[in-house]
Amino acid sequence: ENPSGMGTVGNPKCGDIMRIYLDIDENQVIRDVKFKTFGCGAAVATSSMATELVKGKTVREAMTVTNKAVMEALDGLPPVKVHCSLLAEEAIHAALWDYAQKNGITIEGLEKPKDNIEEEEEEEEIPAASAFTQPVSRPSARVQTEEKPRYQELEEDDREGIPSFFSRR
Ligand code: FES
C-alpha cells in the first residue's frame, strides 16, 4: 500500500509479469519489499530471492543486486531460466526508478526501465482508440449502419407484437 517505489516488468516472449513494491525510509534504506509474480516457478523464486537480497540495503546498495547475484543466491539456474532472473533485476530497477522519480533523486547506474508495463497497458488502448480514426472506422461504421436498422426493426416488431398479443386475449 502506497509504496515508495513500484516497478512492473514483463517478458513478452513468455508473457510472465513481475511487480515489485519497495518501502523506503527517509535514509533511503529499503525497509520492506513485496512482490507479485505472474509467471513460471523460476520467476517466483528469483523475485522472492531478489526481495530478500535488497531488503535492508540502501537504494544505492540495491543496485548491486544483479540477476547474477540472484542466480548465485539460488545456486544457479538452468540456462533457459536465466531470463527469469533478469526479470527480477529489471523489476527491482523499475521500482527504484519509480522511487527516484518520485523523490527527484538520481541513483548511480540506474537507467530508465525499458519496458514498464504501465506504459504498455496505455499502448494497448491505442488500437481501440484508433478505431475512431478515419481509415479504420470506415469499415466498422458501415457494419454499424447496416446493423442498426435491423435492431430497430426487431425492437419495433417486438413493441408491436406485445400489445397485439395482449389485445387478442
Ligand atoms: Fe518467463 Fe520464467 S519463463 S519468467
Backbone and ligand atoms as CSV (ligand in chain L), in Angstrom:
chain,resi,resn,atom,element,x,y,z
A,1,GLU,N,N,0.825,-1.206,0.000
A,1,GLU,CA,C,0.000,0.000,0.000
A,1,GLU,C,C,0.858,1.254,0.000
A,2,ASN,N,N,0.558,2.123,-0.897
A,2,ASN,CA,C,1.298,3.366,-1.045
A,2,ASN,C,C,2.811,3.147,-1.032
A,3,PRO,N,N,3.328,2.388,-1.979
A,3,PRO,CA,C,4.759,2.062,-1.952
A,3,PRO,C,C,5.618,3.282,-2.288
A,4,SER,N,N,6.847,3.246,-1.774
A,4,SER,CA,C,7.788,4.321,-2.117
A,4,SER,C,C,8.159,4.216,-3.588
A,5,GLY,N,N,8.198,2.975,-4.044
A,5,GLY,CA,C,8.515,2.755,-5.446
A,5,GLY,C,C,7.882,1.466,-5.913
A,6,MET,N,N,7.376,1.474,-7.127
A,6,MET,CA,C,6.760,0.270,-7.669
A,6,MET,C,C,7.238,0.069,-9.102
A,7,GLY,N,N,7.556,-1.140,-9.419
A,7,GLY,CA,C,8.003,-1.423,-10.778
A,7,GLY,C,C,7.354,-2.688,-11.294
A,8,THR,N,N,6.875,-2.620,-12.520
A,8,THR,CA,C,6.270,-3.794,-13.142
A,8,THR,C,C,6.971,-4.051,-14.465
A,9,VAL,N,N,7.437,-5.259,-14.622
A,9,VAL,CA,C,8.088,-5.603,-15.889
A,9,VAL,C,C,7.516,-6.921,-16.393
A,10,GLY,N,N,7.673,-7.114,-17.666
A,10,GLY,CA,C,7.175,-8.353,-18.252
A,10,GLY,C,C,8.111,-8.825,-19.338
A,11,ASN,N,N,8.047,-10.099,-19.576
A,11,ASN,CA,C,8.815,-10.645,-20.689
A,11,ASN,C,C,7.827,-11.003,-21.794
A,12,PRO,N,N,7.897,-10.298,-22.897
A,12,PRO,CA,C,6.897,-10.538,-23.943
A,12,PRO,C,C,6.962,-11.952,-24.522
A,13,LYS,N,N,8.138,-12.590,-24.449
A,13,LYS,CA,C,8.260,-13.936,-25.043
A,13,LYS,C,C,7.476,-14.970,-24.258
A,14,CYS,N,N,7.656,-14.967,-22.930
A,14,CYS,CA,C,6.961,-15.989,-22.144
A,14,CYS,C,C,5.675,-15.444,-21.548
A,15,GLY,N,N,5.515,-14.106,-21.580
A,15,GLY,CA,C,4.293,-13.496,-21.083
A,15,GLY,C,C,4.240,-13.355,-19.573
A,16,ASP,N,N,5.359,-13.643,-18.905
A,16,ASP,CA,C,5.367,-13.552,-17.452
A,16,ASP,C,C,5.528,-12.103,-16.997
A,17,ILE,N,N,4.893,-11.795,-15.873
A,17,ILE,CA,C,4.895,-10.425,-15.357
A,17,ILE,C,C,5.326,-10.433,-13.895
A,18,MET,N,N,6.124,-9.439,-13.533
A,18,MET,CA,C,6.623,-9.339,-12.170
A,18,MET,C,C,6.473,-7.902,-11.696
A,19,ARG,N,N,5.967,-7.765,-10.488
A,19,ARG,CA,C,5.809,-6.424,-9.921
A,19,ARG,C,C,6.468,-6.386,-8.547
A,20,ILE,N,N,7.243,-5.351,-8.309
A,20,ILE,CA,C,7.955,-5.183,-7.038
A,20,ILE,C,C,7.517,-3.876,-6.381
A,21,TYR,N,N,7.215,-3.962,-5.100
A,21,TYR,CA,C,6.890,-2.777,-4.311
A,21,TYR,C,C,7.999,-2.554,-3.295
A,22,LEU,N,N,8.502,-1.346,-3.220
A,22,LEU,CA,C,9.549,-1.028,-2.249
A,22,LEU,C,C,9.008,-0.048,-1.219
A,23,ASP,N,N,9.332,-0.335,0.040
A,23,ASP,CA,C,9.030,0.609,1.105
A,23,ASP,C,C,10.377,1.156,1.573
A,24,ILE,N,N,10.631,2.420,1.302
A,24,ILE,CA,C,11.952,3.009,1.547
A,24,ILE,C,C,11.830,4.123,2.586
A,25,ASP,N,N,12.693,4.089,3.589
A,25,ASP,CA,C,12.593,5.102,4.653
A,25,ASP,C,C,13.350,6.377,4.265
A,26,GLU,N,N,13.362,7.350,5.179
A,26,GLU,CA,C,13.936,8.665,4.862
A,26,GLU,C,C,15.453,8.611,4.684
A,27,ASN,N,N,16.077,7.536,5.150
A,27,ASN,CA,C,17.529,7.380,4.943
A,27,ASN,C,C,17.835,6.576,3.678
A,28,GLN,N,N,16.828,6.423,2.855
A,28,GLN,CA,C,16.951,5.686,1.597
A,28,GLN,C,C,17.305,4.212,1.816
A,29,VAL,N,N,16.861,3.693,2.937
A,29,VAL,CA,C,17.060,2.268,3.215
A,29,VAL,C,C,15.757,1.533,2.882
A,30,ILE,N,N,15.901,0.414,2.192
A,30,ILE,CA,C,14.724,-0.364,1.806
A,30,ILE,C,C,14.246,-1.140,3.033
A,31,ARG,N,N,13.118,-0.687,3.538
A,31,ARG,CA,C,12.582,-1.265,4.765
A,31,ARG,C,C,11.859,-2.570,4.488
A,32,ASP,N,N,11.124,-2.556,3.426
A,32,ASP,CA,C,10.316,-3.739,3.121
A,32,ASP,C,C,10.149,-3.874,1.610
A,33,VAL,N,N,9.969,-5.089,1.193
A,33,VAL,CA,C,9.803,-5.368,-0.233
A,33,VAL,C,C,8.683,-6.378,-0.397
A,34,LYS,N,N,7.845,-6.118,-1.354
A,34,LYS,CA,C,6.790,-7.094,-1.669
A,34,LYS,C,C,6.847,-7.363,-3.168
A,35,PHE,N,N,6.429,-8.541,-3.524
A,35,PHE,CA,C,6.419,-8.802,-4.963
A,35,PHE,C,C,5.170,-9.575,-5.353
A,36,LYS,N,N,4.819,-9.388,-6.605
A,36,LYS,CA,C,3.731,-10.170,-7.201
A,36,LYS,C,C,4.294,-10.710,-8.500
A,37,THR,N,N,4.175,-11.981,-8.681
A,37,THR,CA,C,4.712,-12.557,-9.914
A,37,THR,C,C,3.653,-13.427,-10.568
A,38,PHE,N,N,3.384,-13.114,-11.807
A,38,PHE,CA,C,2.510,-13.957,-12.613
A,38,PHE,C,C,3.417,-14.633,-13.617
A,39,GLY,N,N,3.960,-15.760,-13.219
A,39,GLY,CA,C,4.910,-16.369,-14.133
A,39,GLY,C,C,5.355,-17.722,-13.683
A,40,CYS,N,N,6.441,-18.159,-14.261
A,40,CYS,CA,C,6.940,-19.510,-14.026
A,40,CYS,C,C,7.523,-19.632,-12.618
A,41,GLY,N,N,7.843,-20.825,-12.240
A,41,GLY,CA,C,8.409,-21.097,-10.925
A,41,GLY,C,C,9.713,-20.359,-10.706
A,42,ALA,N,N,10.541,-20.306,-11.731
A,42,ALA,CA,C,11.825,-19.620,-11.599
A,42,ALA,C,C,11.615,-18.118,-11.413
A,43,ALA,N,N,10.588,-17.582,-12.038
A,43,ALA,CA,C,10.295,-16.153,-11.872
A,43,ALA,C,C,9.885,-15.875,-10.433
A,44,VAL,N,N,9.101,-16.777,-9.874
A,44,VAL,CA,C,8.684,-16.620,-8.478
A,44,VAL,C,C,9.899,-16.744,-7.565
A,45,ALA,N,N,10.725,-17.752,-7.823
A,45,ALA,CA,C,11.911,-17.981,-6.985
A,45,ALA,C,C,12.879,-16.807,-7.071
A,46,THR,N,N,13.110,-16.296,-8.281
A,46,THR,CA,C,14.081,-15.210,-8.414
A,46,THR,C,C,13.535,-13.904,-7.834
A,47,SER,N,N,12.242,-13.660,-8.004
A,47,SER,CA,C,11.725,-12.411,-7.430
A,47,SER,C,C,11.718,-12.498,-5.910
A,48,SER,N,N,11.426,-13.677,-5.390
A,48,SER,CA,C,11.457,-13.862,-3.945
A,48,SER,C,C,12.879,-13.647,-3.419
A,49,MET,N,N,13.858,-14.241,-4.089
A,49,MET,CA,C,15.255,-14.089,-3.670
A,49,MET,C,C,15.714,-12.642,-3.822
A,50,ALA,N,N,15.307,-12.001,-4.900
A,50,ALA,CA,C,15.705,-10.605,-5.121
A,50,ALA,C,C,15.165,-9.712,-4.002
A,51,THR,N,N,13.941,-9.962,-3.571
A,51,THR,CA,C,13.386,-9.139,-2.491
A,51,THR,C,C,14.171,-9.362,-1.197
A,52,GLU,N,N,14.569,-10.628,-0.948
A,52,GLU,CA,C,15.386,-10.929,0.238
A,52,GLU,C,C,16.703,-10.158,0.190
A,53,LEU,N,N,17.300,-10.125,-1.006
A,53,LEU,CA,C,18.632,-9.534,-1.149
A,53,LEU,C,C,18.619,-8.009,-1.025
A,54,VAL,N,N,17.554,-7.367,-1.453
A,54,VAL,CA,C,17.562,-5.897,-1.393
A,54,VAL,C,C,17.047,-5.364,-0.049
A,55,LYS,N,N,16.357,-6.202,0.680
A,55,LYS,CA,C,15.795,-5.770,1.951
A,55,LYS,C,C,16.915,-5.345,2.909
A,56,GLY,N,N,16.775,-4.165,3.500
A,56,GLY,CA,C,17.773,-3.671,4.443
A,56,GLY,C,C,18.908,-2.912,3.781
A,57,LYS,N,N,18.953,-2.974,2.465
A,57,LYS,CA,C,20.011,-2.253,1.752
A,57,LYS,C,C,19.547,-0.823,1.453
A,58,THR,N,N,20.524,0.054,1.204
A,58,THR,CA,C,20.159,1.384,0.729
A,58,THR,C,C,19.819,1.258,-0.754
A,59,VAL,N,N,19.185,2.286,-1.284
A,59,VAL,CA,C,18.799,2.199,-2.701
A,59,VAL,C,C,20.037,2.047,-3.589
A,60,ARG,N,N,21.144,2.650,-3.166
A,60,ARG,CA,C,22.370,2.518,-3.975
A,60,ARG,C,C,22.952,1.105,-3.868
A,61,GLU,N,N,22.931,0.562,-2.663
A,61,GLU,CA,C,23.417,-0.817,-2.486
A,61,GLU,C,C,22.554,-1.808,-3.254
A,62,ALA,N,N,21.273,-1.480,-3.354
A,62,ALA,CA,C,20.347,-2.390,-4.040
A,62,ALA,C,C,20.732,-2.561,-5.502
A,63,MET,N,N,21.454,-1.594,-6.034
A,63,MET,CA,C,21.895,-1.684,-7.422
A,63,MET,C,C,22.876,-2.838,-7.638
A,64,THR,N,N,23.486,-3.311,-6.543
A,64,THR,CA,C,24.437,-4.427,-6.673
A,64,THR,C,C,23.700,-5.763,-6.777
A,65,VAL,N,N,22.410,-5.744,-6.539
A,65,VAL,CA,C,21.631,-6.984,-6.654
A,65,VAL,C,C,21.297,-7.192,-8.133
A,66,THR,N,N,22.207,-7.831,-8.798
A,66,THR,CA,C,22.014,-8.108,-10.227
A,66,THR,C,C,21.385,-9.485,-10.391
A,67,ASN,N,N,21.049,-9.806,-11.612
A,67,ASN,CA,C,20.476,-11.135,-11.830
A,67,ASN,C,C,21.510,-12.214,-11.525
A,68,LYS,N,N,22.796,-11.868,-11.705
A,68,LYS,CA,C,23.844,-12.839,-11.367
A,68,LYS,C,C,23.840,-13.118,-9.868
A,69,ALA,N,N,23.718,-12.034,-9.087
A,69,ALA,CA,C,23.687,-12.194,-7.632
A,69,ALA,C,C,22.492,-13.043,-7.220
A,70,VAL,N,N,21.380,-12.803,-7.888
A,70,VAL,CA,C,20.172,-13.577,-7.582
A,70,VAL,C,C,20.392,-15.043,-7.936
A,71,MET,N,N,20.991,-15.288,-9.088
A,71,MET,CA,C,21.235,-16.673,-9.518
A,71,MET,C,C,22.204,-17.386,-8.579
A,72,GLU,N,N,23.248,-16.663,-8.163
A,72,GLU,CA,C,24.217,-17.265,-7.229
A,72,GLU,C,C,23.542,-17.622,-5.919
A,73,ALA,N,N,22.689,-16.722,-5.452
A,73,ALA,CA,C,21.991,-16.973,-4.198
A,73,ALA,C,C,21.079,-18.186,-4.317
A,74,LEU,N,N,20.643,-18.461,-5.522
A,74,LEU,CA,C,19.772,-19.623,-5.747
A,74,LEU,C,C,20.572,-20.860,-6.174
A,75,ASP,N,N,21.898,-20.770,-6.081
A,75,ASP,CA,C,22.777,-21.865,-6.525
A,75,ASP,C,C,22.603,-22.176,-8.001
A,76,GLY,N,N,22.428,-21.136,-8.769
A,76,GLY,CA,C,22.384,-21.315,-10.219
A,76,GLY,C,C,20.996,-21.597,-10.754
A,77,LEU,N,N,20.864,-21.343,-12.053
A,77,LEU,CA,C,19.600,-21.598,-12.738
A,77,LEU,C,C,19.936,-22.269,-14.065
A,78,PRO,N,N,19.075,-23.135,-14.544
A,78,PRO,CA,C,19.331,-23.695,-15.877
A,78,PRO,C,C,19.295,-22.574,-16.926
A,79,PRO,N,N,20.090,-22.717,-17.977
A,79,PRO,CA,C,20.206,-21.637,-18.963
A,79,PRO,C,C,18.868,-21.106,-19.476
A,80,VAL,N,N,17.890,-21.971,-19.660
A,80,VAL,CA,C,16.599,-21.494,-20.186
A,80,VAL,C,C,15.855,-20.612,-19.185
A,81,LYS,N,N,16.321,-20.618,-17.933
A,81,LYS,CA,C,15.634,-19.845,-16.903
A,81,LYS,C,C,16.379,-18.567,-16.519
A,82,VAL,N,N,17.472,-18.286,-17.221
A,82,VAL,CA,C,18.258,-17.096,-16.887
A,82,VAL,C,C,17.425,-15.828,-17.093
A,83,HIS,N,N,16.593,-15.823,-18.110
A,83,HIS,CA,C,15.801,-14.619,-18.371
A,83,HIS,C,C,14.829,-14.328,-17.228
A,84,CYS,N,N,14.457,-15.344,-16.488
A,84,CYS,CA,C,13.546,-15.150,-15.360
A,84,CYS,C,C,14.225,-14.320,-14.269
A,85,SER,N,N,15.537,-14.600,-14.050
A,85,SER,CA,C,16.269,-13.843,-13.044
A,85,SER,C,C,16.493,-12.406,-13.525
A,86,LEU,N,N,16.597,-12.262,-14.832
A,86,LEU,CA,C,16.748,-10.925,-15.406
A,86,LEU,C,C,15.485,-10.096,-15.161
A,87,LEU,N,N,14.382,-10.769,-15.215
A,87,LEU,CA,C,13.100,-10.107,-14.967
A,87,LEU,C,C,13.068,-9.561,-13.532
A,88,ALA,N,N,13.608,-10.336,-12.593
A,88,ALA,CA,C,13.652,-9.903,-11.191
A,88,ALA,C,C,14.519,-8.657,-11.051
A,89,GLU,N,N,15.657,-8.666,-11.720
A,89,GLU,CA,C,16.550,-7.498,-11.659
A,89,GLU,C,C,15.854,-6.277,-12.271
A,90,GLU,N,N,15.215,-6.489,-13.401
A,90,GLU,CA,C,14.531,-5.372,-14.073
A,90,GLU,C,C,13.396,-4.815,-13.207
A,91,ALA,N,N,12.692,-5.712,-12.524
A,91,ALA,CA,C,11.574,-5.265,-11.683
A,91,ALA,C,C,12.081,-4.407,-10.528
A,92,ILE,N,N,13.194,-4.824,-9.912
A,92,ILE,CA,C,13.799,-4.036,-8.825
A,92,ILE,C,C,14.224,-2.675,-9.370
A,93,HIS,N,N,14.870,-2.686,-10.507
A,93,HIS,CA,C,15.337,-1.427,-11.087
A,93,HIS,C,C,14.160,-0.517,-11.441
A,94,ALA,N,N,13.100,-1.102,-11.957
A,94,ALA,CA,C,11.931,-0.300,-12.316
A,94,ALA,C,C,11.319,0.341,-11.063
A,95,ALA,N,N,11.304,-0.406,-9.963
A,95,ALA,CA,C,10.754,0.119,-8.714
A,95,ALA,C,C,11.672,1.205,-8.151
A,96,LEU,N,N,12.987,0.988,-8.262
A,96,LEU,CA,C,13.949,2.001,-7.805
A,96,LEU,C,C,13.821,3.266,-8.657
A,97,TRP,N,N,13.606,3.065,-9.926
A,97,TRP,CA,C,13.445,4.207,-10.837
A,97,TRP,C,C,12.210,5.019,-10.451
A,98,ASP,N,N,11.154,4.314,-10.156
A,98,ASP,CA,C,9.902,4.958,-9.740
A,98,ASP,C,C,10.140,5.774,-8.469
A,99,TYR,N,N,10.857,5.175,-7.518
A,99,TYR,CA,C,11.179,5.870,-6.266
A,99,TYR,C,C,12.024,7.112,-6.545
A,100,ALA,N,N,13.044,6.963,-7.385
A,100,ALA,CA,C,13.937,8.075,-7.717
A,100,ALA,C,C,13.161,9.208,-8.391
A,101,GLN,N,N,12.244,8.833,-9.273
A,101,GLN,CA,C,11.432,9.833,-9.977
A,101,GLN,C,C,10.556,10.605,-8.989
A,102,LYS,N,N,9.924,9.845,-8.082
A,102,LYS,CA,C,9.004,10.464,-7.133
A,102,LYS,C,C,9.734,11.417,-6.186
A,103,ASN,N,N,11.005,11.110,-5.908
A,103,ASN,CA,C,11.738,11.891,-4.921
A,103,ASN,C,C,12.782,12.813,-5.534
A,104,GLY,N,N,12.819,12.853,-6.828
A,104,GLY,CA,C,13.740,13.744,-7.513
A,104,GLY,C,C,15.205,13.451,-7.231
A,105,ILE,N,N,15.553,12.181,-7.095
A,105,ILE,CA,C,16.958,11.832,-6.867
A,105,ILE,C,C,17.466,10.995,-8.042
A,106,THR,N,N,18.784,10.908,-8.132
A,106,THR,CA,C,19.360,10.028,-9.146
A,106,THR,C,C,20.124,8.920,-8.426
A,107,ILE,N,N,19.971,7.724,-8.921
A,107,ILE,CA,C,20.688,6.581,-8.361
A,107,ILE,C,C,21.724,6.167,-9.397
A,108,GLU,N,N,22.960,6.199,-8.949
A,108,GLU,CA,C,24.056,5.927,-9.875
A,108,GLU,C,C,23.892,4.566,-10.561
A,109,GLY,N,N,24.034,4.560,-11.857
A,109,GLY,CA,C,23.968,3.313,-12.615
A,109,GLY,C,C,22.553,2.874,-12.962
A,110,LEU,N,N,21.576,3.620,-12.462
A,110,LEU,CA,C,20.180,3.232,-12.722
A,110,LEU,C,C,19.668,3.923,-13.975
A,111,GLU,N,N,19.162,3.109,-14.865
A,111,GLU,CA,C,18.623,3.662,-16.110
A,111,GLU,C,C,17.118,3.471,-16.147
A,112,LYS,N,N,16.505,4.303,-16.947
A,112,LYS,CA,C,15.047,4.214,-17.107
A,112,LYS,C,C,14.683,2.807,-17.585
A,113,PRO,N,N,13.742,2.145,-16.904
A,113,PRO,CA,C,13.377,0.799,-17.349
A,113,PRO,C,C,12.816,0.821,-18.768
A,114,LYS,N,N,13.249,-0.142,-19.552
A,114,LYS,CA,C,12.833,-0.083,-20.961
A,114,LYS,C,C,11.395,-0.547,-21.156
A,115,ASP,N,N,10.984,-1.490,-20.349
A,115,ASP,CA,C,9.585,-1.908,-20.529
A,115,ASP,C,C,8.828,-1.849,-19.215
A,116,ASN,N,N,8.242,-0.707,-18.999
A,116,ASN,CA,C,7.370,-0.607,-17.844
A,116,ASN,C,C,5.971,-0.994,-18.306
A,117,ILE,N,N,5.368,-1.909,-17.589
A,117,ILE,CA,C,4.078,-2.447,-18.015
A,117,ILE,C,C,3.012,-1.356,-18.078
A,118,GLU,N,N,3.110,-0.389,-17.171
A,118,GLU,CA,C,2.126,0.703,-17.165
A,118,GLU,C,C,2.061,1.359,-18.541
A,119,GLU,N,N,3.260,1.578,-19.095
A,119,GLU,CA,C,3.306,2.223,-20.410
A,119,GLU,C,C,2.720,1.294,-21.469
A,120,GLU,N,N,3.006,0.023,-21.334
A,120,GLU,CA,C,2.493,-0.922,-22.330
A,120,GLU,C,C,0.974,-1.006,-22.289
A,121,GLU,N,N,0.436,-0.936,-21.087
A,121,GLU,CA,C,-1.024,-1.005,-20.967
A,121,GLU,C,C,-1.675,0.171,-21.668
A,122,GLU,N,N,-1.027,1.342,-21.535
A,122,GLU,CA,C,-1.573,2.511,-22.213
A,122,GLU,C,C,-1.502,2.306,-23.725
A,123,GLU,N,N,-0.399,1.710,-24.155
A,123,GLU,CA,C,-0.248,1.475,-25.590
A,123,GLU,C,C,-1.323,0.505,-26.088
A,124,GLU,N,N,-1.672,-0.433,-25.256
A,124,GLU,CA,C,-2.676,-1.410,-25.664
A,124,GLU,C,C,-4.013,-0.746,-25.966
A,125,GLU,N,N,-4.257,0.373,-25.292
A,125,GLU,CA,C,-5.531,1.049,-25.506
A,125,GLU,C,C,-5.560,1.767,-26.849
A,126,ILE,N,N,-4.403,2.021,-27.400
A,126,ILE,CA,C,-4.343,2.802,-28.643
A,126,ILE,C,C,-5.074,2.103,-29.801
A,127,PRO,N,N,-4.896,0.793,-29.995
A,127,PRO,CA,C,-5.642,0.188,-31.110
A,127,PRO,C,C,-7.146,0.414,-31.004
A,128,ALA,N,N,-7.687,0.340,-29.801
A,128,ALA,CA,C,-9.115,0.558,-29.617
A,128,ALA,C,C,-9.478,1.995,-29.956
A,129,ALA,N,N,-8.645,2.933,-29.489
A,129,ALA,CA,C,-8.912,4.341,-29.752
A,129,ALA,C,C,-8.755,4.636,-31.245
A,130,SER,N,N,-7.819,3.934,-31.890
A,130,SER,CA,C,-7.563,4.218,-33.300
A,130,SER,C,C,-8.723,3.739,-34.174
A,131,ALA,N,N,-9.625,2.992,-33.604
A,131,ALA,CA,C,-10.818,2.582,-34.359
A,131,ALA,C,C,-11.653,3.795,-34.735
A,132,PHE,N,N,-11.429,4.900,-34.012
A,132,PHE,CA,C,-12.186,6.115,-34.308
A,132,PHE,C,C,-11.535,6.941,-35.411
A,133,THR,N,N,-10.317,6.598,-35.762
A,133,THR,CA,C,-9.669,7.375,-36.818
A,133,THR,C,C,-10.239,6.948,-38.161
A,134,GLN,N,N,-10.141,7.817,-39.126
A,134,GLN,CA,C,-10.806,7.633,-40.407
A,134,GLN,C,C,-10.621,6.253,-41.056
A,135,PRO,N,N,-9.350,5.841,-41.352
A,135,PRO,CA,C,-9.230,4.627,-42.172
A,135,PRO,C,C,-9.823,3.395,-41.493
A,136,VAL,N,N,-9.680,3.303,-40.192
A,136,VAL,CA,C,-10.160,2.104,-39.503
A,136,VAL,C,C,-11.665,2.164,-39.300
A,137,SER,N,N,-12.176,3.354,-39.061
A,137,SER,CA,C,-13.587,3.452,-38.681
A,137,SER,C,C,-14.513,3.204,-39.873
A,138,ARG,N,N,-14.031,3.455,-41.071
A,138,ARG,CA,C,-14.926,3.327,-42.229
A,138,ARG,C,C,-15.581,1.945,-42.352
A,139,PRO,N,N,-14.780,0.869,-42.335
A,139,PRO,CA,C,-15.470,-0.426,-42.472
A,139,PRO,C,C,-16.378,-0.724,-41.286
A,140,SER,N,N,-15.918,-0.408,-40.077
A,140,SER,CA,C,-16.726,-0.746,-38.907
A,140,SER,C,C,-17.970,0.144,-38.855
A,141,ALA,N,N,-17.853,1.381,-39.336
A,141,ALA,CA,C,-19.011,2.275,-39.348
A,141,ALA,C,C,-20.080,1.729,-40.296
A,142,ARG,N,N,-19.614,1.160,-41.409
A,142,ARG,CA,C,-20.544,0.602,-42.376
A,142,ARG,C,C,-21.302,-0.569,-41.743
A,143,VAL,N,N,-20.565,-1.384,-41.029
A,143,VAL,CA,C,-21.198,-2.517,-40.359
A,143,VAL,C,C,-22.256,-2.023,-39.384
A,144,GLN,N,N,-21.895,-0.955,-38.668
A,144,GLN,CA,C,-22.825,-0.444,-37.667
A,144,GLN,C,C,-24.090,0.093,-38.318
A,145,THR,N,N,-23.929,0.875,-39.416
A,145,THR,CA,C,-25.113,1.468,-40.036
A,145,THR,C,C,-25.989,0.382,-40.647
A,146,GLU,N,N,-25.357,-0.719,-41.082
A,146,GLU,CA,C,-26.171,-1.811,-41.628
A,146,GLU,C,C,-26.940,-2.526,-40.517
A,147,GLU,N,N,-26.247,-2.654,-39.395
A,147,GLU,CA,C,-26.852,-3.437,-38.318
A,147,GLU,C,C,-27.928,-2.664,-37.564
A,148,LYS,N,N,-27.675,-1.368,-37.419
A,148,LYS,CA,C,-28.577,-0.571,-36.575
A,148,LYS,C,C,-30.045,-0.677,-37.010
A,149,PRO,N,N,-30.363,-0.446,-38.286
A,149,PRO,CA,C,-31.774,-0.523,-38.671
A,149,PRO,C,C,-32.365,-1.889,-38.350
A,150,ARG,N,N,-31.551,-2.924,-38.531
A,150,ARG,CA,C,-32.058,-4.268,-38.276
A,150,ARG,C,C,-32.486,-4.410,-36.812
A,151,TYR,N,N,-31.659,-3.865,-35.916
A,151,TYR,CA,C,-32.012,-3.925,-34.498
A,151,TYR,C,C,-33.282,-3.138,-34.237
A,152,GLN,N,N,-33.372,-1.965,-34.897
A,152,GLN,CA,C,-34.549,-1.121,-34.667
A,152,GLN,C,C,-35.818,-1.826,-35.149
A,153,GLU,N,N,-35.679,-2.467,-36.311
A,153,GLU,CA,C,-36.834,-3.203,-36.827
A,153,GLU,C,C,-37.302,-4.247,-35.815
A,154,LEU,N,N,-36.322,-4.960,-35.306
A,154,LEU,CA,C,-36.644,-6.006,-34.336
A,154,LEU,C,C,-37.373,-5.429,-33.132
A,155,GLU,N,N,-36.822,-4.292,-32.645
A,155,GLU,CA,C,-37.437,-3.686,-31.466
A,155,GLU,C,C,-38.867,-3.258,-31.770
A,156,GLU,N,N,-39.056,-2.671,-32.948
A,156,GLU,CA,C,-40.401,-2.208,-33.300
A,156,GLU,C,C,-41.367,-3.389,-33.437
A,157,ASP,N,N,-40.857,-4.462,-34.076
A,157,ASP,CA,C,-41.687,-5.668,-34.190
A,157,ASP,C,C,-42.128,-6.146,-32.822
A,158,ASP,N,N,-41.119,-6.147,-31.909
A,158,ASP,CA,C,-41.426,-6.619,-30.569
A,158,ASP,C,C,-42.473,-5.735,-29.910
A,159,ARG,N,N,-42.256,-4.420,-30.103
A,159,ARG,CA,C,-43.174,-3.476,-29.453
A,159,ARG,C,C,-44.599,-3.652,-30.002
A,160,GLU,N,N,-44.668,-3.861,-31.305
A,160,GLU,CA,C,-45.995,-4.063,-31.900
A,160,GLU,C,C,-46.570,-5.410,-31.458
A,161,GLY,N,N,-45.636,-6.393,-31.437
A,161,GLY,CA,C,-46.062,-7.755,-31.144
A,161,GLY,C,C,-46.664,-7.890,-29.760
A,162,ILE,N,N,-46.112,-7.215,-28.808
A,162,ILE,CA,C,-46.570,-7.397,-27.434
A,162,ILE,C,C,-48.007,-6.875,-27.228
A,163,PRO,N,N,-48.295,-5.636,-27.636
A,163,PRO,CA,C,-49.682,-5.169,-27.427
A,163,PRO,C,C,-50.701,-6.019,-28.182
A,164,SER,N,N,-50.338,-6.449,-29.437
A,164,SER,CA,C,-51.306,-7.224,-30.214
A,164,SER,C,C,-51.563,-8.570,-29.543
A,165,PHE,N,N,-50.538,-9.078,-28.934
A,165,PHE,CA,C,-50.690,-10.347,-28.222
A,165,PHE,C,C,-51.687,-10.181,-27.062
A,166,PHE,N,N,-51.505,-9.047,-26.348
A,166,PHE,CA,C,-52.385,-8.820,-25.217
A,166,PHE,C,C,-53.805,-8.484,-25.684
A,167,SER,N,N,-53.879,-7.711,-26.804
A,167,SER,CA,C,-55.218,-7.278,-27.246
A,167,SER,C,C,-56.039,-8.455,-27.753
A,168,ARG,N,N,-55.310,-9.491,-28.213
A,168,ARG,CA,C,-56.025,-10.669,-28.724
A,168,ARG,C,C,-56.715,-11.409,-27.577
A,169,ARG,N,N,-56.194,-11.273,-26.385
A,169,ARG,CA,C,-56.745,-12.018,-25.248
A,169,ARG,C,C,-58.070,-11.486,-24.790
L,1,FES,FE1,FE,9.237,-16.343,-18.216
L,1,FES,FE2,FE,10.367,-17.607,-16.374
L,1,FES,S1,S,9.610,-18.441,-18.180
L,1,FES,S2,S,9.946,-15.546,-16.412
